[in-house]
Amino acid sequence: MFPLSPDGSGQDCWVCGEPIADRGHALCHNCHRPFHLRQQEGGNGADCGEVWVNDQYLAMEFVCFICLGKQSEPGGIEPPLATSH
């Protein structure tokens, strides 16, 4: 499904490629790939995406920076047209 980290203990972040620990990650609602996300405000660790409350569905949405158009895909692939570069 997704690549394992070098020691085989977990998955790599889709955005930065670094291994993901047991805590501090989420799955993107758009591409369904794992990415780093701090679980607490001011906590330690990287953020490779964003989370917010969708007012229409009253649910939290987790989206990686690649799907938000804030970073290009690994390998330098350009984001889709009509999105931020």
N, C-alpha and C positions, 0 to 999 in steps of 0.2 A: 504494500500500500504506500507507505512513506519510508524514506531511507532511515535506517537505524544509525545511532551515533557510533563512533569508532569502537567503543567498548561494548556495543550491543545492548546497552541498558535502556535506551530511550530513543526518541525521535529527534531529528534536527529541525530547527526553526526554518520555515519556508522563506522567510524574509532575509535573515542574516546568515543562515547556514550553521549557526552554533548549536551545540547539543542543548536539549531542553531538560531541565530538572523535573522532578516529580511535581513540584508546585511552580506557579508563576508562568502559566501558559494558558492558551485558549485555542479553540478551533474556529476558524473564520466561517462566518455564516454564508459567505459568498462562494469561496473556492474549497471550503472544508479541509483546509490544510492547517497544521499546527503553527503557532507563532508565540513568541515571548510576550507576556503581559503581566505586569505587576498586579497583585491582587489587592494591595492596599495603597492608599495615597501616601506618598513619601517613602514607600518601602524600597528595599534594595532590588536591583535587577534591571534588566532591559525592558523597554517597551517597543515592540515591533508591530503595533497596531493600536486600535482605539476601541473603547466600549462606551455605549450610551444607552439611554432608555428611549425606546421608540414610543412616542406618545400615542400613536394610533393603536398599537397592539399591546401596550403596557408590558413590554418585554425588553430585556437587555439584548443589545445586538453587539456582537464581537466581529470586527473586520480588520484584516491585516493591512499594512501600509501599501502593499502591492495592489490589492483590490481598491483601495482608496485613491490610487494614482499618485501616492506620495513617494514611491520608490519603484524602480524598474524591476522586472523579474530577474532571478539569477541567470547569469549569462548575458545580461545587457539587452534583453528583449524590450522593445518600446512598449509603453502602455497603449491600450486601445485608443482609437481616434475619439475625439470629443471628451477626453479626460485630461486632467492636469498632467503636465510634463515636468 
